[in-house]
Amino acid sequence: MMRTAMEQKVTRKRWLILISLIILLVGTFVYSVNAGFSKIPFADVVKTLVGQGSPQDTLIISQFRLPRIVVAVLVGAGLAVSGALLQAVSQNSLADPGILGINNGAGLAVMLYISYFPSTLDVPVMFMPLVGFVGAILTAFVVYGLSYSKQEGLLPNRLVLTGVAVSAAVAALMTLLTIRLDPENYQIVAEWLAGNIWASNWQYVFALLPWLLVLVTVAIFKIKTLDILGFGDQVATGLGIRTEKEKAILLIVAVALAAACVSVSGGIAFIGLIGPHIARRLVGSGHKWVLPISALIGALLLLVADTVGRMILQPSEIFAGIVVAVIGAPYFLYLLAKIK
């Protein structure tokens, strides 16, 4: 009886956290619509959102600000879920698509795509997540292969070190290849490297959304598997889980999520690290709660970073990736220092 009451209390706490994060995200979303060089009264923002705004307000909000805000929310959620999956698969609390080089691998593929298909801002934009996935999965295989031991399996500490090294090498190659770009595409790549949410139109939203819907759905169906993998490979095998197969599936899902997000957002790191960590502190280790809470935290963090970046130095702006790095880098060092 006492156990049931305690479980109910924990469940109520988790629901309260979930609802609070949703309210914070919605509030930040509405506030972000008015964050920019052109100020629009809150009442006019609401009118525009319900379809009764002036033509000028409608143009600014629906064609410039809303797509960017929606991309920030989707990308933040996707990267956080990707990080949660990577941490579960690798059993390494420092795993993150940015730290492991997956983001840069996707970025390199997207940069090559932009170089050879200058019409990227037209119809071919729909293929950018797929192109990013190819680059990301190749990078992931390299990192995984260099971190795997036949005797001991995947080595968590080597995974992070290898990821950092591969990420630096890919970033250097990207910088080298920028010299062959024309000025317009060079600007896109430079903003991508700095972590700017540059894909700010609805076409990119429609390119990203199907990937997130499918991949997050797969992750949700694998929640029980994620929980069992947390007990270690031997226990998971004893419970009938085909660990290598399940890890491969989850790794592909995590890489695809990160690649799709990075292909439209730029090189944004640490979201996949911070989101799951905070989620586990708030709701425990069960992935039934970790995944949605991570997604909400990631979406909120990136949206706040983008909003702050647009407001702090008007009319100029600080890219969201830089704002996140200011928060994420010290947090990463803190977690690294805690590992014995």
C-alpha positions in Angstrom: 0.0 0.0 0.0 2.8 2.4 1.0 4.7 1.4 -2.2 1.7 2.2 -4.3 1.2 5.6 -2.7 4.9 6.4 -3.3 4.7 5.3 -6.9 1.7 7.6 -7.4 3.5 10.5 -5.8 6.5 9.9 -8.2 4.2 9.7 -11.2 2.4 12.9 -10.2 5.8 14.6 -9.9 6.8 13.4 -13.3 3.5 14.6 -14.9 4.0 18.0 -13.1 7.5 18.3 -14.6 6.2 17.4 -18.1 3.3 19.9 -18.0 5.6 22.6 -16.6 8.0 22.1 -19.4 5.2 22.2 -22.0 4.0 25.5 -20.5 7.5 27.0 -20.5 8.0 25.9 -24.1 4.7 27.4 -25.3 5.4 30.6 -23.4 8.9 30.9 -24.9 7.5 30.1 -28.3 5.0 33.0 -28.1 7.6 35.3 -26.7 10.2 34.4 -29.4 7.7 35.3 -32.1 8.2 39.0 -31.0 12.0 38.7 -30.5 13.7 40.5 -33.3 14.6 43.9 -34.8 11.0 44.7 -35.7 8.9 44.8 -32.6 5.3 43.7 -32.8 2.8 44.3 -30.0 1.8 41.2 -28.2 -1.9 41.7 -29.1 -0.9 42.0 -32.8 1.2 38.8 -32.5 -1.9 36.9 -31.2 -4.1 38.4 -34.0 -1.5 37.3 -36.5 -1.3 33.7 -35.1 -5.1 33.4 -35.4 -5.1 34.7 -38.9 -6.3 38.3 -38.3 -3.0 40.2 -38.5 -2.0 43.0 -40.9 -0.2 42.0 -44.1 3.1 43.3 -42.8 2.8 41.5 -39.5 1.7 38.3 -41.2 4.7 38.4 -43.6 7.2 39.0 -40.7 5.8 36.3 -38.4 4.6 33.6 -40.8 7.3 33.7 -43.3 10.4 34.7 -41.3 10.0 34.1 -37.6 7.7 31.1 -37.3 9.6 28.8 -39.6 12.9 29.5 -37.7 11.2 29.0 -34.3 9.6 25.7 -35.4 12.9 24.5 -36.8 14.6 25.4 -33.4 12.0 23.4 -31.5 12.2 20.4 -33.8 16.0 20.3 -33.9 16.3 20.8 -30.1 13.9 17.9 -29.5 15.5 15.7 -32.1 19.1 16.2 -30.9 18.1 15.6 -27.3 16.4 12.3 -28.1 19.4 11.3 -30.3 21.7 12.0 -27.3 19.5 9.9 -25.0 19.7 7.0 -27.4 23.4 7.3 -27.9 24.0 7.3 -24.1 21.8 4.3 -23.7 23.5 2.3 -26.5 27.1 3.2 -25.5 26.5 3.2 -21.7 28.4 6.4 -21.7 26.9 9.5 -20.1 29.2 11.7 -22.2 27.9 10.5 -25.5 26.4 13.3 -27.7 26.1 13.5 -31.5 28.2 16.6 -31.5 31.0 15.3 -29.3 31.1 11.9 -31.2 31.5 13.7 -34.6 28.2 12.7 -36.0 27.1 16.3 -36.4 30.3 17.2 -38.3 30.0 14.0 -40.5 26.5 15.1 -41.5 27.6 18.7 -42.0 30.4 17.6 -44.3 28.0 15.6 -46.5 25.6 18.6 -46.6 28.4 20.9 -47.5 29.4 18.7 -50.4 25.8 18.6 -51.4 25.5 22.3 -51.4 28.7 22.6 -53.4 27.6 20.4 -56.2 24.0 21.3 -56.2 23.8 25.1 -55.9 20.0 24.9 -56.3 19.8 23.5 -52.8 17.4 26.3 -51.7 14.9 24.9 -54.2 13.4 21.4 -54.5 16.6 19.4 -53.6 16.3 20.7 -50.1 14.0 17.7 -49.4 17.0 15.4 -49.8 19.3 17.2 -47.4 18.4 15.0 -44.3 19.1 11.9 -46.4 22.5 13.4 -47.5 23.3 14.3 -43.9 22.4 10.8 -42.8 24.9 9.2 -45.2 27.7 11.4 -43.9 26.6 10.9 -40.3 26.3 7.1 -40.5 29.8 6.8 -42.2 31.3 8.9 -39.4 29.4 6.8 -36.7 30.8 3.6 -38.2 34.3 5.0 -38.1 34.0 6.1 -34.5 32.3 2.8 -33.5 34.9 0.7 -35.2 37.8 2.5 -33.6 36.1 2.2 -30.2 35.2 -1.5 -30.4 37.3 -4.3 -28.9 36.7 -7.9 -29.8 37.4 -9.0 -26.2 35.6 -6.2 -24.3 33.0 -4.9 -26.8 32.4 -1.2 -27.1 34.7 0.8 -24.8 32.8 3.9 -23.5 35.9 6.0 -22.6 37.6 5.3 -26.0 34.3 6.2 -27.7 34.4 9.8 -26.5 38.1 10.2 -27.2 37.7 8.7 -30.7 34.7 10.9 -31.3 36.4 14.1 -30.4 39.4 13.2 -32.6 37.2 12.2 -35.6 35.1 15.3 -35.1 38.1 17.6 -35.2 39.5 15.9 -38.3 36.1 16.2 -40.2 35.8 19.9 -39.1 39.3 20.6 -40.4 38.4 18.9 -43.7 35.2 21.0 -43.9 37.2 24.2 -43.4 39.6 23.2 -46.1 36.8 22.5 -48.6 35.2 25.9 -48.0 37.9 27.5 -50.3 36.2 26.1 -53.4 32.8 27.5 -52.6 31.3 30.5 -54.2 30.5 33.5 -51.9 26.9 32.7 -51.4 27.4 29.0 -50.5 30.5 29.9 -48.4 28.2 32.1 -46.3 25.8 29.2 -45.7 28.6 26.9 -44.7 30.3 29.5 -42.5 27.0 30.0 -40.7 26.5 26.3 -40.4 29.9 25.8 -38.8 29.0 28.5 -36.2 25.7 26.9 -35.4 23.2 29.2 -37.0 19.7 28.1 -37.6 19.9 29.2 -41.2 17.1 27.0 -42.6 14.4 29.5 -41.8 11.6 28.7 -44.2 8.7 26.2 -44.2 10.4 24.0 -46.9 13.0 23.0 -44.3 10.3 22.3 -41.7 8.6 19.9 -44.1 11.9 18.3 -45.0 12.7 17.6 -41.3 9.3 16.8 -39.8 8.8 13.3 -41.5 12.2 12.2 -40.3 11.4 13.2 -36.7 8.0 11.6 -36.7 9.2 8.2 -38.0 12.4 8.0 -36.0 11.0 9.2 -32.7 8.1 6.7 -33.1 10.7 3.9 -33.6 12.5 5.2 -30.4 9.3 5.0 -28.5 8.6 1.4 -29.5 12.2 0.6 -28.2 11.7 2.1 -24.7 11.6 -1.3 -23.0 14.7 -2.4 -24.9 16.5 0.8 -23.8 15.6 0.1 -20.2 16.9 -3.5 -20.4 20.1 -2.4 -22.1 20.8 -0.2 -19.1 21.4 -3.3 -17.0 24.3 -4.4 -19.2 24.8 -6.7 -22.1 24.9 -9.9 -20.0 21.6 -9.2 -18.3 20.0 -8.1 -21.5 21.1 -11.2 -23.3 19.8 -13.3 -20.4 16.4 -11.6 -20.8 16.3 -12.6 -24.5 17.4 -9.3 -26.0 19.6 -9.6 -29.1 21.9 -6.9 -27.9 24.0 -6.3 -31.0 21.0 -6.2 -33.3 19.1 -3.9 -31.0 22.1 -1.6 -30.5 22.6 -1.4 -34.3 19.0 -0.4 -34.8 19.1 2.2 -32.0 22.4 3.6 -33.2 21.0 4.0 -36.7 17.9 5.8 -35.3 20.1 8.1 -33.2 22.4 8.9 -36.1 19.5 9.6 -38.4 17.9 11.9 -35.9 21.1 13.9 -35.5 21.8 14.0 -39.2 18.3 15.2 -40.1 18.4 17.9 -37.5 22.0 19.1 -38.3 21.2 19.2 -42.0 18.8 22.1 -41.4 20.2 23.7 -38.2 24.0 23.8 -38.4 26.7 22.5 -36.1 24.9 22.7 -32.8 26.5 20.6 -30.1 25.8 19.8 -26.4 22.0 19.7 -26.8 22.1 15.9 -26.9 24.4 15.9 -23.8 22.5 18.3 -21.6 18.9 17.3 -22.4 19.1 13.7 -21.3 21.3 14.5 -18.2 18.8 17.0 -16.9 15.9 14.6 -17.7 17.4 11.8 -15.8 17.9 14.0 -12.8 14.3 15.1 -12.9 12.5 11.9 -13.6 14.9 9.0 -13.1 16.4 6.6 -15.6 13.2 5.1 -17.1 13.1 5.9 -20.8 9.3 6.1 -20.8 9.9 9.5 -19.1 13.5 10.3 -20.2 12.7 10.5 -23.9 9.8 13.0 -23.8 11.4 15.1 -21.0 14.7 15.2 -22.9 12.9 16.3 -26.1 11.1 19.1 -24.2 14.3 20.3 -22.5 16.2 20.1 -25.8 13.5 22.1 -27.6 13.3 24.7 -24.8 17.1 25.1 -24.6 17.7 25.6 -28.3 14.7 28.0 -28.6 15.9 30.0 -25.7 19.4 30.1 -27.1 18.1 31.2 -30.5 15.9 33.9 -29.0 18.7 35.2 -26.8 21.0 35.3 -29.7 18.6 37.3 -31.8 17.9 39.9 -29.0 21.2 40.5 -27.2 23.1 42.4 -30.0 20.3 43.8 -32.2 20.4 44.4 -35.1 23.2 41.8 -35.2 22.7 38.4 -33.7 24.7 35.7 -31.9 24.2 32.2 -33.5 22.3 29.7 -31.3 25.2 27.2 -31.5 27.5 29.7 -29.8 25.0 30.4 -27.0 24.5 26.7 -26.4 28.3 26.1 -26.4 28.7 28.8 -23.7 26.4 26.7 -21.5 27.3 23.2 -22.8 31.1 23.4 -22.7 31.4 24.0 -18.9 28.7 21.4 -18.3 30.7 18.8 -20.3 33.9 19.6 -18.4 31.9 19.3 -15.1 30.7 15.8 -16.1 34.1 14.9 -17.3 35.6 15.9 -14.0 33.1 13.7 -12.1 34.2 10.5 -14.0 36.8 8.6 -12.0 
